[in-house]
Amino acid sequence: MKQNETTKSFSIGIGRRKSASARVKIIPGNGKITINKKSGIEYFNSFPQSLAICRNPLEIFESDKSYDIIINVEGGGLQGQTQAIQLAVANAVSKLDSVKRSKLRNLGLLTRDTRIKERKKYGLKKARKASQYSKR
C-alpha cells in the first residue's frame, strides 16, 4: 500500500461560540457521545435537547450511529457549549469526507456565530446601561 492511499479513521474539529470552546474527535464506533470524560446524557442532564443539536451534523448523513464522538469543551454556559460542539462536529465531518462539506455549508453548520458579549465601558453600569439623565 502506498503512503497516499491510507484513509483516516478519525477526524478532529474545533468550534467556538461566545466564550465556549470545543475540541471534537470523531472515531468509528456505535454512536456514543463522551463530553469531558462523562457520558453525553450525564453532562446535559438538565437540557437533553442539546444532545440532538450536537449530533445534528452526523444525523443529516444518517451516520450518527456509526461514529463515536469524544468532546472536550470549556467556558461559557450550556447553550454556548452546545453550539460550539455542533460547529466542531460539523468541521470534523467535513474533514472526514470533503463531499459532505458543501451540504453542511449550505445548511449553515460550518459558519461561526461571531456574536460575543460587549465589554463594559467606564462611567456606565454595563456595556450600554447608563444612569438616568436628569435635566434639573
C-alpha positions as CSV (number, residue, x, y, z in Angstrom):
1,M,0.0,0.0,0.0
2,K,1.3,3.4,-0.9
3,Q,1.7,6.3,1.5
4,N,-1.1,8.4,0.0
5,E,-3.6,5.6,-0.2
6,T,-4.1,5.4,3.6
7,T,-7.5,6.6,4.8
8,K,-8.0,8.5,8.0
9,S,-10.1,6.6,10.6
10,F,-10.7,9.6,12.7
11,S,-11.2,13.3,12.4
12,I,-10.7,16.3,14.7
13,G,-12.7,19.6,14.7
14,I,-12.7,22.8,16.7
15,G,-15.7,25.0,17.4
16,R,-16.2,28.2,19.3
17,R,-19.3,30.2,20.4
18,K,-19.3,33.2,22.8
19,S,-16.7,32.2,25.4
20,A,-17.1,28.4,24.9
21,S,-14.5,26.4,23.0
22,A,-14.9,22.7,22.0
23,R,-12.5,20.2,20.6
24,V,-14.1,17.1,19.0
25,K,-12.7,13.8,17.9
26,I,-14.9,11.6,15.7
27,I,-13.9,7.9,15.5
28,P,-15.7,4.9,14.1
29,G,-18.0,3.3,16.7
30,N,-21.6,2.9,17.6
31,G,-22.9,6.4,18.3
32,K,-21.6,7.0,21.9
33,I,-21.0,10.6,22.9
34,T,-18.4,11.4,25.7
35,I,-18.2,15.0,26.9
36,N,-15.3,15.9,29.3
37,K,-15.0,12.2,30.3
38,K,-18.7,11.9,31.1
39,S,-21.5,10.4,29.0
40,G,-23.5,12.9,27.0
41,I,-26.7,12.2,28.9
42,E,-25.0,12.8,32.2
43,Y,-23.4,16.0,31.0
44,F,-26.6,17.5,29.6
45,N,-28.9,16.0,32.1
46,S,-30.9,19.3,32.6
47,F,-31.1,20.0,28.8
48,P,-31.4,16.8,26.8
49,Q,-32.2,18.6,23.5
50,S,-28.5,19.6,23.5
51,L,-27.5,16.0,22.5
52,A,-29.7,16.2,19.4
53,I,-28.2,19.5,18.5
54,C,-24.6,18.1,18.9
55,R,-25.5,15.1,16.8
56,N,-27.2,17.1,14.0
57,P,-24.3,17.3,11.5
58,L,-24.0,13.5,11.7
59,E,-27.8,12.9,11.6
60,I,-28.0,14.7,8.3
61,F,-26.0,11.9,6.6
62,E,-27.6,9.1,8.7
63,S,-24.2,8.3,10.2
64,D,-24.8,9.2,13.8
65,K,-24.8,5.5,14.9
66,S,-21.6,4.7,13.1
67,Y,-19.3,7.2,14.8
68,D,-18.3,7.8,18.4
69,I,-17.8,11.4,19.5
70,I,-15.2,12.4,22.1
71,I,-15.6,16.1,23.2
72,N,-13.5,18.4,25.3
73,V,-15.4,21.6,26.0
74,E,-14.7,24.6,28.3
75,G,-16.0,28.0,29.0
76,G,-19.4,29.6,28.6
77,G,-22.8,28.2,29.5
78,L,-24.6,25.1,28.3
79,Q,-26.2,26.8,25.2
80,G,-22.8,28.3,24.1
81,Q,-21.1,24.9,24.7
82,T,-23.8,23.1,22.7
83,Q,-23.4,25.4,19.7
84,A,-19.6,25.2,19.9
85,I,-19.8,21.4,19.9
86,Q,-22.2,21.5,16.9
87,L,-19.7,23.6,14.9
88,A,-16.8,21.4,15.9
89,V,-18.7,18.2,14.9
90,A,-19.6,19.8,11.6
91,N,-15.9,20.7,11.0
92,A,-14.8,17.2,11.8
93,V,-17.4,15.6,9.5
94,S,-16.3,17.9,6.7
95,K,-12.7,16.9,7.2
96,L,-13.7,13.2,7.2
97,D,-15.4,13.4,3.8
98,S,-15.0,16.5,1.6
99,V,-18.2,15.7,-0.4
100,K,-20.3,16.4,2.7
101,R,-18.7,19.9,3.1
102,S,-20.9,21.6,0.6
103,K,-24.2,20.3,2.1
104,L,-23.0,21.4,5.6
105,R,-22.1,24.8,4.2
106,N,-25.5,25.2,2.6
107,L,-27.2,24.4,5.9
108,G,-25.1,27.0,7.7
109,L,-23.5,24.5,10.0
110,L,-19.9,25.5,9.1
111,T,-20.4,29.2,9.9
112,R,-19.2,30.5,13.2
113,D,-21.6,32.8,15.1
114,T,-19.2,35.7,16.0
115,R,-21.5,37.5,18.4
116,I,-19.9,37.8,21.8
117,K,-20.6,39.9,24.9
118,E,-19.7,43.6,24.6
119,R,-17.3,44.9,27.1
120,K,-18.3,47.2,30.0
121,K,-17.3,50.8,29.5
122,Y,-16.2,53.1,32.3
123,G,-18.7,55.5,33.6
124,L,-21.6,53.1,32.7
125,K,-23.2,50.4,34.8
126,K,-23.0,47.8,32.0
127,A,-21.9,47.9,28.3
128,R,-24.5,50.5,27.4
129,K,-26.6,51.0,30.5
130,A,-26.1,54.4,32.0
131,S,-27.7,56.1,34.9
132,Q,-30.9,58.1,34.1
133,Y,-30.3,61.6,32.7
134,S,-31.7,64.3,34.9
135,K,-32.4,67.7,33.3
136,R,-32.8,69.6,36.6
